Amino acid sequence: MTDAHADEQFPPVSVDADLTLEVAGTKAEVQSTGERLFVLFPSLPGAVRAVRRLPEGGETRLEQLLELTDLTVEFRIRDRTVAVAGVGADPGTVSTQLGAAPIEIRIGGVLGAVGRELVIAFRSL
């Protein structure tokens, strides 16, 4: 069985909306600049819970949708970009080694988010 839409070309999509989504009890803000979406997670544990709740193959379907619509999504935790998906992603060695390609993992962003989580944890002691 073939997908009737597999070879269909869609015009680029522009998103002009801000919203909130909730996954696994974690709320994330979604902001846009037109062709780039930003998914803003308030904490590292919340983002991890949300990613673990993705259905199997969800990242592949997301990537296909973003390619068809010519969109890019940045995933941020505590104002640090930790991953990029879609047409603006440039997966490298880290993404390949983690099995995340075609999603680009930004190790500097991950380390920055971890650092901010630690600072907040120590402040609350």
All heavy atoms as an XYZ file, in Angstrom:
930
protein
N       0.841     -1.168      0.000
C       0.000      0.000      0.000
C       0.893      1.239      0.000
O       1.841      1.330      0.751
C      -0.898     -0.014      1.234
C      -1.809      1.176      1.297
S      -2.659      1.273      2.879
C      -4.216      0.591      2.425
N       0.588      2.192     -0.839
C       1.384      3.407     -0.896
C       0.580      4.564     -0.357
O      -0.646      4.572     -0.392
C       1.821      3.711     -2.344
O       0.651      3.886     -3.142
C       2.685      2.593     -2.902
N       1.293      5.549      0.110
C       0.666      6.749      0.634
C       0.380      7.690     -0.531
O       1.291      8.080     -1.261
C       1.599      7.417      1.642
C       0.979      8.643      2.292
O      -0.148      9.027      1.920
O       1.625      9.197      3.193
N      -0.871      8.049     -0.725
C      -1.267      8.905     -1.836
C      -0.632     10.282     -1.746
O      -0.503     10.978     -2.743
C      -2.787      9.037     -1.879
N      -0.199     10.688     -0.561
C       0.375     12.021     -0.368
C       1.902     12.010     -0.314
O       2.506     13.060     -0.140
C      -0.151     12.647      0.925
C      -1.631     12.816      0.932
N      -2.282     13.746      0.184
C      -2.591     12.134      1.595
C      -3.585     13.657      0.387
N      -3.802     12.679      1.233
N       2.523     10.859     -0.489
C       3.968     10.742     -0.295
C       4.761     11.663     -1.204
O       5.749     12.248     -0.781
C       4.405      9.297     -0.490
N       4.355     11.808     -2.455
C       5.113     12.631     -3.398
C       4.521     14.018     -3.583
O       5.001     14.794     -4.387
C       5.193     11.924     -4.757
C       5.998     10.639     -4.674
O       6.976     10.620     -3.902
O       5.647      9.668     -5.368
N       3.467     14.318     -2.842
C       2.799     15.603     -2.971
C       3.679     16.711     -2.405
O       4.267     16.584     -1.340
C       1.474     15.543     -2.208
C       0.590     16.734     -2.448
C      -0.763     16.557     -1.784
O      -1.127     15.420     -1.438
O      -1.440     17.568     -1.622
N       3.781     17.792     -3.124
C       4.548     18.944     -2.665
C       3.595     19.971     -2.072
O       2.562     20.285     -2.666
C       5.318     19.577     -3.829
C       6.409     18.695     -4.374
C       7.525     18.484     -3.356
O       7.722     19.276     -2.446
N       8.257     17.403     -3.514
N       3.927     20.484     -0.921
C       3.119     21.493     -0.270
C       3.852     22.821     -0.350
O       5.079     22.864     -0.290
C       2.895     21.146      1.209
C       2.037     19.936      1.413
C       2.609     18.688      1.594
C       0.663     20.040      1.427
C       1.825     17.571      1.781
C      -0.134     18.932      1.616
C       0.453     17.689      1.790
N       3.117     23.903     -0.463
C       3.800     25.197     -0.427
C       4.340     25.431      0.975
O       3.839     24.854      1.944
C       2.686     26.190     -0.762
C       1.419     25.493     -0.408
C       1.682     24.026     -0.595
N       5.361     26.247      1.120
C       5.860     26.547      2.466
C       4.739     27.099      3.337
O       3.865     27.814      2.874
C       6.931     27.622      2.224
C       7.346     27.411      0.802
C       6.104     26.935      0.083
N       4.765     26.719      4.605
C       3.756     27.139      5.563
C       4.374     28.193      6.474
O       5.525     28.098      6.865
C       3.268     25.930      6.398
C       2.377     26.374      7.532
C       2.554     24.940      5.502
N       3.603     29.188      6.805
C       4.017     30.190      7.774
C       3.064     30.095      8.959
O       1.846     30.078      8.780
C       3.963     31.587      7.159
O       4.338     32.551      8.109
N       3.602     30.019     10.154
C       2.789     29.893     11.357
C       2.851     31.207     12.120
O       3.927     31.679     12.464
C       3.299     28.731     12.242
C       2.480     28.638     13.516
C       3.264     27.431     11.468
N       1.695     31.779     12.387
C       1.621     33.042     13.103
C       0.678     32.879     14.289
O      -0.451     33.361     14.281
C       1.134     34.154     12.177
C       1.212     35.515     12.840
O       2.029     35.701     13.757
O       0.433     36.402     12.438
N       1.161     32.127     15.292
C       0.346     31.887     16.475
C       1.252     31.488     17.627
O       2.317     30.934     17.419
C      -0.661     30.783     16.214
N       0.834     31.796     18.810
C       1.505     31.339     20.014
C       0.486     30.534     20.799
O      -0.687     30.904     20.870
C       2.015     32.514     20.852
C       3.113     33.300     20.139
O       3.800     32.707     19.300
O       3.265     34.491     20.428
N       0.922     29.422     21.371
C       0.002     28.574     22.112
C       0.749     27.810     23.188
O       1.963     27.901     23.316
C      -0.732     27.612     21.165
C       0.153     26.747     20.266
C       0.134     25.316     20.734
C      -0.378     26.821     18.841
N      -0.004     27.070     23.975
C       0.566     26.230     25.019
C       0.125     24.805     24.755
O      -1.024     24.555     24.423
C       0.061     26.671     26.406
O       0.431     28.033     26.615
C       0.662     25.815     27.500
N       1.069     23.870     24.868
C       0.715     22.466     24.747
C       1.110     21.762     26.030
O       1.949     22.234     26.785
C       1.370     21.817     23.519
C       2.893     21.750     23.439
C       3.402     20.482     24.085
C       3.288     21.754     21.969
N       0.450     20.637     26.287
C       0.751     19.861     27.482
C       0.996     18.418     27.086
O       0.186     17.804     26.397
C      -0.385     19.941     28.493
C      -0.039     19.258     29.804
C      -1.083     19.499     30.883
O      -1.879     20.443     30.762
O      -1.087     18.713     31.849
N       2.144     17.902     27.497
C       2.515     16.516     27.234
C       3.025     15.925     28.535
O       3.911     16.499     29.174
C       3.618     16.407     26.151
C       3.992     14.959     25.897
C       3.203     17.094     24.870
N       2.471     14.802     28.930
C       2.914     14.092     30.127
C       2.947     15.005     31.355
O       3.859     14.939     32.165
C       4.281     13.459     29.895
N       1.962     15.884     31.472
C       1.884     16.769     32.621
C       2.806     17.964     32.563
O       2.872     18.753     33.498
N       3.533     18.129     31.469
C       4.437     19.262     31.312
C       3.861     20.226     30.293
O       3.550     19.838     29.167
C       5.826     18.803     30.831
O       6.395     17.944     31.819
C       6.751     19.976     30.609
N       3.710     21.478     30.688
C       3.245     22.497     29.757
C       4.455     23.125     29.079
O       5.461     23.405     29.720
C       2.445     23.570     30.482
C       1.098     23.080     30.940
C       0.265     24.181     31.526
C      -1.081     23.613     31.949
N      -1.954     24.646     32.488
N       4.333     23.330     27.777
C       5.375     23.987     27.005
C       4.725     25.077     26.166
O       3.650     24.879     25.604
C       6.094     22.991     26.108
N       5.371     26.211     26.108
C       4.889     27.293     25.257
C       5.392     27.045     23.840
O       6.505     26.559     23.655
C       5.420     28.643     25.732
C       4.848     29.118     27.036
C       5.391     30.485     27.405
O       5.485     31.359     26.515
O       5.754     30.650     28.570
N       4.573     27.391     22.871
C       4.969     27.319     21.472
C       4.852     28.724     20.907
O       3.782     29.332     20.963
C       4.095     26.338     20.668
C       4.552     26.291     19.213
C       4.126     24.949     21.287
N       5.965     29.244     20.423
C       5.998     30.576     19.821
C       6.468     30.428     18.384
O       7.109     29.443     18.028
C       6.939     31.497     20.605
C       6.534     31.686     22.040
C       7.543     32.492     22.846
O       8.636     32.798     22.382
N       7.172     32.839     24.070
N       6.161     31.425     17.566
C       6.563     31.341     16.162
C       7.085     32.670     15.649
O       6.775     33.728     16.181
C       5.384     30.902     15.304
O       4.411     31.925     15.244
N       7.892     32.548     14.606
C       8.375     33.721     13.890
C       7.981     33.631     12.423
O       8.531     34.326     11.598
C       9.914     33.847     13.989
O      10.506     32.701     13.371
C      10.368     33.990     15.414
N       7.076     32.760     12.099
C       6.649     32.565     10.714
C       7.052     31.196     10.223
O       6.242     30.291     10.154
N       8.336     31.039      9.883
C       8.809     29.750      9.407
C       9.592     28.971     10.464
O      10.062     27.875     10.223
C       9.658     29.890      8.137
C      10.909     30.711      8.296
C      10.666     32.224      8.237
O       9.684     32.684      7.650
O      11.485     32.937      8.826
N       9.734     29.520     11.648
C      10.443     28.843     12.731
C       9.550     28.826     13.967
O       9.014     29.847     14.367
C      11.769     29.537     13.046
C      12.617     28.769     14.045
C      14.038     29.319     14.104
N      14.768     29.023     12.902
C      15.779     28.161     12.817
N      16.174     27.521     13.889
N      16.400     27.969     11.684
N       9.390     27.637     14.536
C       8.615     27.460     15.761
C       9.571     27.205     16.912
O      10.606     26.552     16.737
C       7.664     26.273     15.631
C       6.633     26.346     14.518
C       5.912     25.012     14.390
C       5.651     27.460     14.769
N       9.212     27.685     18.087
C      10.008     27.479     19.287
C       9.134     26.779     20.319
O       8.090     27.305     20.689
C      10.509     28.814     19.850
C      11.355     29.576     18.880
C      10.791     30.521     18.034
C      12.713     29.334     18.791
C      11.559     31.220     17.130
C      13.492     30.035     17.889
C      12.918     30.978     17.049
N       9.546     25.604     20.762
C       8.853     24.874     21.811
C       9.680     25.070     23.071
O      10.823     24.617     23.155
C       8.694     23.380     21.468
C       7.982     22.652     22.599
C       7.931     23.212     20.153
N       9.119     25.778     24.047
C       9.847     26.207     25.242
C       9.405     25.386     26.447
O       8.291     25.556     26.947
C       9.587     27.692     25.498
C       9.741     28.617     24.284
C       9.230     30.005     24.589
C      11.187     28.656     23.832
N      10.297     24.513     26.894
C      10.019     23.705     28.078
C      10.551     24.426     29.310
O      11.652     24.978     29.285
C      10.676     22.328     27.964
C       9.996     21.417     26.996
C      10.475     21.279     25.702
C       8.866     20.702     27.368
C       9.850     20.442     24.800
C       8.226     19.866     26.471
C       8.718     19.734     25.180
N       9.794     24.404     30.411
C      10.228     25.116     31.608
C      11.333     24.407     32.385
O      12.013     25.030     33.200
C       8.954     25.206     32.446
C       8.149     24.024     32.018
C       8.465     23.826     30.568
N      11.510     23.095     32.146
C      12.535     22.369     32.899
C      13.021     21.163     32.116
O      12.323     20.650     31.233
C      11.978     21.892     34.252
O      11.029     20.861     34.044
N      14.203     20.702     32.471
C      14.775     19.512     31.842
C      13.966     18.256     32.152
O      13.640     17.495     31.234
C      16.241     19.355     32.268
C      17.008     18.205     31.643
C      17.041     18.309     30.135
C      18.417     18.165     32.209
N      13.587     18.014     33.421
C      12.781     16.821     33.690
C      11.461     16.816     32.918
O      11.028     15.778     32.418
C      12.536     16.873     35.200
C      13.662     17.684     35.742
C      13.963     18.694     34.674
N      10.821     17.973     32.791
C       9.572     18.052     32.039
C       9.769     17.733     30.568
O       8.965     17.023     29.960
N      10.842     18.244     29.990
C      11.134     17.964     28.580
C      11.414     16.480     28.372
O      10.948     15.880     27.403
C      12.320     18.801     28.114
N      12.160     15.878     29.284
C      12.461     14.443     29.176
C      11.175     13.628     29.261
O      10.970     12.690     28.479
C      13.482     14.015     30.258
C      13.610     12.503     30.331
C      14.835     14.664     29.985
N      10.282     13.975     30.192
C       8.994     13.275     30.290
C       8.210     13.390     28.994
O       7.635     12.412     28.508
C       8.158     13.834     31.446
C       8.503     13.274     32.803
C       7.443     13.636     33.838
N       7.151     15.067     33.925
C       7.836     15.938     34.653
N       8.861     15.527     35.382
N       7.501     17.207     34.683
N       8.195     14.575     28.405
C       7.450     14.791     27.162
C       8.032     13.965     26.021
O       7.293     13.331     25.265
C       7.449     16.271     26.798
N       9.348     13.933     25.900
C       9.993     13.169     24.827
C       9.724     11.682     24.996
O       9.462     10.975     24.019
C      11.511     13.461     24.782
C      12.240     12.486     23.875
C      11.750     14.892     24.329
N       9.753     11.209     26.213
C       9.496      9.782     26.458
C       8.076      9.383     26.118
O       7.794      8.214     25.885
C       9.804      9.432     27.914
C      11.275      9.402     28.188
C      11.552      8.958     29.588
N      12.979      8.824     29.800
C      13.552      8.756     30.972
N      12.813      8.796     32.068
N      14.853      8.638     31.072
N       7.149     10.326     26.102
C       5.746     10.033     25.793
C       5.442     10.080     24.301
O       4.327      9.798     23.888
C       4.832     11.013     26.520
C       4.824     10.872     28.025
C       4.242      9.547     28.513
N       2.904      9.290     28.054
C       1.802      9.567     28.733
N       1.879     10.103     29.918
N       0.623      9.309     28.222
N       6.428     10.455     23.473
C       6.190     10.465     22.032
C       5.882      9.056     21.553
O       6.512      8.097     22.008
C       7.422     10.983     21.279
C       7.709     12.468     21.341
C       9.029     12.763     20.645
C       6.584     13.252     20.691
N       4.937      8.917     20.643
C       4.667      7.579     20.105
C       5.864      7.095     19.289
O       6.640      7.904     18.785
C       3.438      7.797     19.211
C       3.418      9.249     18.909
C       4.096      9.939     20.054
N       6.005      5.800     19.183
C       7.108      5.242     18.416
C       7.031      5.770     16.979
O       5.980      5.761     16.355
C       7.039      3.719     18.412
C       8.262      3.104     17.779
C       8.310      1.606     17.977
O       7.856      1.136     19.038
O       8.791      0.924     17.065
N       8.155      6.264     16.493
C       8.202      6.827     15.146
C       7.725      8.263     15.069
O       7.678      8.844     13.994
N       7.387      8.851     16.214
C       6.879     10.223     16.231
C       7.866     11.228     15.693
O       7.493     12.163     14.982
N       9.147     11.040     16.003
C      10.157     11.986     15.514
C      10.301     11.905     14.002
O      10.526     12.910     13.328
C      11.516     11.795     16.207
C      12.129     10.432     16.079
C      11.592      9.409     17.060
O      10.925      9.753     18.039
O      11.845      8.226     16.821
N      10.114     10.723     13.424
C      10.185     10.573     11.969
C       8.999     11.270     11.313
O       9.162     11.981     10.319
C      10.208      9.080     11.572
O      11.333      8.472     12.200
C      10.297      8.912     10.071
N       7.819     11.095     11.881
C       6.633     11.759     11.328
C       6.749     13.279     11.459
O       6.369     14.015     10.551
C       5.371     11.242     12.004
C       5.042      9.812     11.602
C       3.642      9.401     11.996
N       3.359      9.503     13.414
C       3.571      8.512     14.287
N       4.054      7.370     13.897
N       3.269      8.692     15.554
N       7.291     13.748     12.581
C       7.498     15.185     12.759
C       8.453     15.707     11.692
O       8.190     16.730     11.060
C       8.057     15.481     14.156
C       8.485     16.927     14.395
C       7.302     17.873     14.313
C       9.210     17.056     15.720
N       9.548     15.011     11.484
C      10.536     15.430     10.497
C       9.922     15.490      9.097
O      10.152     16.444      8.350
C      11.733     14.483     10.517
C      12.865     14.912      9.621
C      13.508     16.229     10.037
O      13.501     16.567     11.232
O      14.034     16.928      9.141
N       9.122     14.498      8.750
C       8.483     14.479      7.431
C       7.532     15.664      7.268
O       7.517     16.315      6.224
C       7.727     13.161      7.229
C       8.637     11.974      7.068
C       7.874     10.650      7.114
O       6.719     10.587      7.541
N       8.539      9.589      6.683
N       6.744     15.947      8.299
C       5.824     17.082      8.252
C       6.581     18.393      8.095
O       6.203     19.245      7.288
C       4.961     17.117      9.521
C       4.032     18.321      9.647
C       2.976     18.316      8.544
C       3.385     18.348     11.018
N       7.656     18.555      8.850
C       8.428     19.795      8.773
C       9.075     19.961      7.407
O       9.142     21.073      6.869
C       9.477     19.824      9.886
C       8.909     19.897     11.299
C      10.019     19.739     12.324
C       8.137     21.188     11.521
N       9.558     18.882      6.831
C      10.150     18.939      5.492
C       9.094     19.345      4.463
O       9.345     20.192      3.607
C      10.765     17.592      5.111
C      12.025     17.248      5.882
C      13.237     18.053      5.445
O      13.312     18.436      4.258
O      14.110     18.293      6.302
N       7.911     18.721      4.529
C       6.845     19.024      3.572
C       6.385     20.472      3.660
O       6.024     21.087      2.662
C       5.643     18.107      3.795
C       5.769     16.679      3.293
C       4.572     15.850      3.750
C       5.865     16.650      1.774
N       6.359     21.014      4.857
C       5.833     22.357      5.069
C       6.923     23.424      5.139
O       6.621     24.597      5.320
C       4.996     22.400      6.363
O       5.802     21.952      7.455
C       3.755     21.541      6.232
N       8.193     23.010      5.008
C       9.331     23.935      4.993
C       9.437     24.716      6.304
O       9.667     25.915      6.310
C       9.213     24.885      3.794
C      10.542     25.533      3.429
O      11.593     24.895      3.628
O      10.533     26.687      2.951
N       9.237     23.998      7.422
C       9.300     24.618      8.743
C      10.473     24.077      9.552
O      10.966     22.973      9.298
C       8.012     24.352      9.533
C       6.745     25.057      9.067
C       5.537     24.521      9.819
C       6.864     26.562      9.248
N      10.885     24.836     10.535
C      11.917     24.444     11.484
C      11.362     24.606     12.887
O      10.648     25.573     13.165
C      13.174     25.340     11.341
O      13.655     25.229     10.008
C      14.269     24.944     12.313
N      11.687     23.655     13.772
C      11.281     23.743     15.174
C      12.529     23.702     16.040
O      13.385     22.832     15.870
C      10.341     22.582     15.578
C      10.033     22.637     17.069
C       9.069     22.609     14.781
N      12.640     24.672     16.944
C      13.700     24.663     17.954
C      13.073     24.251     19.272
O      12.054     24.805     19.679
C      14.329     26.049     18.126
C      15.267     26.426     17.038
C      16.044     27.700     17.357
O      16.242     28.034     18.554
O      16.452     28.364     16.391
N      13.693     23.285     19.929
C      13.252     22.849     21.250
C      14.188     23.485     22.265
O      15.407     23.296     22.198
C      13.287     21.325     21.344
C      12.353     20.666     20.368
C      12.808     20.253     19.124
C      11.018     20.484     20.686
C      11.951     19.655     18.215
C      10.148     19.900     19.782
C      10.619     19.485     18.543
N      13.611     24.236     23.198
C      14.417     24.960     24.185
C      14.023     24.539     25.595
O      12.857     24.297     25.879
C      14.215     26.463     24.042
C      14.756     27.010     22.733
C      14.598     28.495     22.666
N      15.228     29.016     21.459
C      15.286     30.295     21.167
N      14.762     31.196     21.988
N      15.863     30.693     20.069
N      15.047     24.481     26.440
C      14.845     24.222     27.859
C      15.557     25.341     28.608
O      16.752     25.554     28.408
C      15.423     22.855     28.280
C      14.777     21.732     27.475
C      15.237     22.641     29.786
C      15.463     20.389     27.639
N      14.798     26.046     29.414
C      15.353     27.170     30.186
C      16.133     28.124     29.285
O      17.266     28.499     29.577
C      16.198     26.676     31.341
C      15.395     25.860     32.345
C      16.038     25.869     33.701
N      15.256     25.083     34.633
C      14.231     25.555     35.349
N      13.857     26.789     35.239
N      13.589     24.765     36.188
N      15.518     28.484     28.169
C      16.070     29.455     27.207
C      17.327     28.978     26.479
O      18.043     29.791     25.906
C      16.323     30.808     27.882
C      15.050     31.420     28.421
O      14.014     31.315     27.741
O      15.079     31.987     29.526
N      17.599     27.699     26.496
C      18.741     27.142     25.760
C      18.218     26.207     24.677
O      17.419     25.314     24.960
C      19.674     26.356     26.694
C      20.259     27.143     27.849
C      21.158     28.269     27.376
N      22.233     27.775     26.548
C      23.514     27.973     26.768
N      23.890     28.687     27.803
N      24.412     27.481     25.957
N      18.653     26.396     23.440
C      18.231     25.517     22.354
C      18.968     24.197     22.484
O      20.197     24.155     22.425
C      18.507     26.152     20.983
O      17.775     27.382     20.884
C      18.087     25.224     19.848
N      18.211     23.115     22.679
C      18.813     21.791     22.872
C      18.669     20.903     21.640
O      19.421     19.942     21.472
C      18.232     21.075     24.109
C      18.562     21.860     25.379
C      16.738     20.864     23.978
N      17.691     21.219     20.772
C      17.502     20.413     19.565
C      16.792     21.243     18.502
O      16.044     22.168     18.815
C      16.684     19.164     19.879
N      17.077     20.889     17.242
C      16.440     21.547     16.103
C      15.967     20.464     15.148
O      16.700     19.517     14.862
C      17.428     22.498     15.377
C      16.757     23.174     14.195
C      18.003     23.528     16.339
N      14.742     20.616     14.659
C      14.188     19.658     13.702
C      13.644     20.416     12.502
O      13.252     21.574     12.611
C      13.077     18.843     14.353
N      13.622     19.751     11.376
C      13.063     20.348     10.168
C      14.122     20.853      9.230
O      15.290     20.463      9.303
N      13.714     21.776      8.361
C      14.604     22.218      7.294
C      15.826     22.989      7.800
O      16.851     23.021      7.132
C      13.847     23.055      6.236
C      12.809     22.212      5.529
C      13.217     24.287      6.851
N      15.760     23.572      8.973
C      16.897     24.310      9.520
C      17.832     23.468     10.356
O      18.833     23.969     10.873
N      17.543     22.180     10.493
C      18.389     21.295     11.304
C      19.643     20.903     10.532
O      19.612     20.718      9.323
C      17.620     20.044     11.703
N      20.743     20.776     11.271
C      22.012     20.347     10.693
C      22.614     19.287     11.614
O      23.544     19.570     12.370
C      22.954     21.542     10.542
C      24.247     21.189      9.851
O      24.302     20.158      9.147
O      25.219     21.954     10.005
N      22.062     18.052     11.570
C      22.555     17.013     12.480
C      23.997     16.660     12.165
O      24.394     16.575     11.010
C      21.616     15.829     12.223
C      21.058     16.071     10.868
C      21.035     17.556     10.674
N      24.764     16.506     13.210
C      26.172     16.164     13.048
C      26.496     14.884     13.784
O      25.633     14.024     13.998
N      27.741     14.787     14.200
C      28.228     13.578     14.851
C      27.458     13.265     16.131
O      27.119     12.109     16.376
C      29.728     13.728     15.167
O      30.407     14.042     13.954
C      30.302     12.464     15.755
N      27.190     14.272     16.937
C      26.482     14.043     18.204
C      25.099     13.454     17.926
O      24.706     12.464     18.544
C      26.371     15.343     19.027
C      25.479     15.147     20.240
C      27.750     15.823     19.457
N      24.375     14.032     16.985
C      23.040     13.529     16.646
C      23.101     12.098     16.130
O      22.271     11.262     16.490
C      22.393     14.427     15.588
O      22.212     15.724     16.099
N      24.094     11.817     15.302
C      24.252     10.472     14.749
C      24.588      9.471     15.839
O      23.991      8.389     15.920
C      25.345     10.466     13.661
O      24.983     11.416     12.649
C      25.494      9.090     13.041
N      25.519      9.825     16.728
C      25.935      8.925     17.801
C      24.783      8.645     18.776
O      24.682      7.542     19.312
C      27.130      9.497     18.568
C      28.404      9.550     17.756
C      28.891      8.159     17.384
O      28.832      7.240     18.175
N      29.345      8.006     16.156
N      23.922      9.623     18.982
C      22.792      9.450     19.889
C      21.591      8.813     19.202
O      20.585      8.524     19.845
C      22.384     10.798     20.492
C      23.393     11.429     21.449
C      22.928     12.826     21.852
C      23.597     10.551     22.672
N      21.677      8.594     17.898
C      20.563      8.018     17.156
C      19.414      8.988     16.967
O      18.279      8.581     16.759
N      19.707     10.282     17.033
C      18.664     11.300     16.936
C      18.528     11.885     15.533
O      17.544     12.566     15.252
C      18.953     12.427     17.914
N      19.511     11.678     14.665
C      19.445     12.248     13.316
C      18.160     11.761     12.650
O      17.766     10.612     12.861
C      20.666     11.834     12.510
N      17.471     12.602     11.962
C      17.806     13.897     11.369
C      17.585     15.104     12.288
O      17.678     16.235     11.861
C      16.894     13.970     10.157
C      15.673     13.240     10.580
C      16.172     12.128     11.477
N      17.288     14.860     13.563
C      17.162     15.962     14.510
C      18.554     16.373     14.964
O      19.405     15.533     15.263
C      16.287     15.562     15.713
C      14.859     15.279     15.232
C      16.301     16.641     16.790
C      13.944     14.703     16.284
N      18.802     17.671     14.986
C      20.097     18.202     15.412
C      20.092     18.379     16.928
O      19.249     19.093     17.474
C      20.334     19.555     14.736
C      21.551     20.282     15.231
C      21.666     21.689     14.667
O      20.872     22.071     13.780
O      22.560     22.414     15.141
N      21.011     17.716     17.584
C      21.183     17.885     19.029
C      22.279     18.919     19.245
O      23.364     18.807     18.673
C      21.577     16.554     19.711
C      20.526     15.475     19.446
C      21.800     16.754     21.211
C      19.151     15.772     19.979
N      22.014     19.901     20.061
C      23.009     20.937     20.359
C      23.549     20.693     21.762
O      22.924     21.053     22.763
C      22.398     22.317     20.231
C      22.013     22.623     18.796
C      21.738     24.074     18.606
N      21.436     24.378     17.219
C      20.951     25.533     16.818
N      20.719     26.494     17.698
N      20.706     25.740     15.553
N      24.702     20.077     21.822
C      25.286     19.669     23.103
C      25.550     20.871     24.009
O      25.359     20.781     25.224
C      26.550     18.805     22.893
C      26.917     18.066     24.180
C      27.709     19.621     22.385
C      25.963     16.979     24.555
N      25.943     21.999     23.443
C      26.142     23.203     24.258
C      24.854     23.647     24.923
O      24.849     24.048     26.085
N      23.748     23.553     24.191
C      22.447     23.894     24.754
C      22.026     22.926     25.842
O      21.485     23.326     26.872
N      22.298     21.636     25.613
C      21.973     20.621     26.627
C      22.766     20.891     27.900
O      22.213     20.887     29.004
C      22.249     19.196     26.095
C      22.093     18.173     27.197
C      21.331     18.876     24.918
N      24.070     21.127     27.754
C      24.909     21.399     28.929
C      24.471     22.679     29.636
O      24.452     22.739     30.875
C      26.376     21.471     28.527
C      26.992     20.164     28.022
C      28.400     20.404     27.497
C      26.963     19.095     29.098
N      24.102     23.705     28.865
C      23.609     24.952     29.458
C      22.318     24.736     30.234
O      22.142     25.287     31.329
N      21.414     23.931     29.692
C      20.149     23.642     30.372
C      20.399     22.853     31.653
O      19.789     23.129     32.693
C      19.200     22.880     29.440
N      21.317     21.885     31.586
C      21.670     21.114     32.791
C      22.263     22.044     33.844
O      21.909     21.965     35.026
C      22.643     19.964     32.445
C      23.228     19.342     33.708
C      21.944     18.906     31.596
N      23.144     22.935     33.417
C      23.740     23.891     34.355
C      22.697     24.763     35.032
O      22.743     24.977     36.250
N      21.731     25.236     34.269
C      20.672     26.078     34.847
C      19.795     25.280     35.806
O      19.350     25.802     36.827
C      19.848     26.722     33.747
C      20.647     27.793     33.035
C      19.876     28.492     31.972
N      20.748     29.490     31.355
C      20.350     30.336     30.437
N      19.095     30.338     30.031
N      21.192     31.202     29.922
N      19.548     23.999     35.476
C      18.784     23.143     36.392
C      19.541     22.985     37.710
O      18.943     23.031     38.783
C      18.542     21.760     35.772
C      17.557     21.734     34.644
C      16.109     21.930     35.076
O      15.757     21.625     36.240
O      15.325     22.395     34.233
N      20.848     22.785     37.636
C      21.653     22.619     38.852
C      21.660     23.874     39.699
O      21.546     23.801     40.920
C      23.084     22.204     38.494
C      23.221     20.807     37.895
C      24.660     20.575     37.422
C      22.811     19.747     38.902
N      21.792     25.035     39.047
C      21.774     26.300     39.793
C      20.447     26.458     40.529
O      20.409     26.816     41.707
C      22.020     27.497     38.834
C      21.692     28.812     39.517
C      23.453     27.486     38.342
N      19.354     26.174     39.858
C      18.030     26.301     40.486
C      17.877     25.303     41.631
O      17.355     25.632     42.696
C      16.921     26.133     39.424
C      16.937     27.351     38.520
C      15.563     25.916     40.061
C      16.118     27.218     37.261
N      18.383     24.088     41.445
C      18.301     23.074     42.495
C      19.097     23.497     43.730
O      18.633     23.342     44.854
C      18.800     21.732     41.979
N      20.304     24.042     43.506
C      21.125     24.454     44.648
C      20.549     25.668     45.354
O      20.681     25.799     46.575
C      22.570     24.716     44.216
C      23.351     23.456     43.998
C      23.897     23.182     42.737
C      23.549     22.538     45.010
C      24.608     22.017     42.529
C      24.261     21.373     44.813
C      24.804     21.107     43.562
N      19.900     26.550     44.629
C      19.286     27.725     45.240
C      18.123     27.340     46.151
O      17.792     28.059     47.083
C      18.804     28.697     44.185
C      19.905     29.481     43.545
C      19.342     30.489     42.579
N      20.421     31.214     41.938
C      20.294     31.904     40.819
N      19.105     31.972     40.229
N      21.310     32.534     40.300
N      17.482     26.230     45.831
C      16.312     25.834     46.616
C      16.695     25.020     47.862
O      15.817     24.642     48.625
C      15.352     25.018     45.745
O      15.931     23.785     45.379
N      17.979     24.746     48.048
C      18.409     23.990     49.245
C      18.376     24.830     50.493
O      18.584     25.939     50.569
C      19.810     23.429     49.032
C      19.925     22.369     47.945
C      21.375     21.933     47.805
C      19.062     21.163     48.295
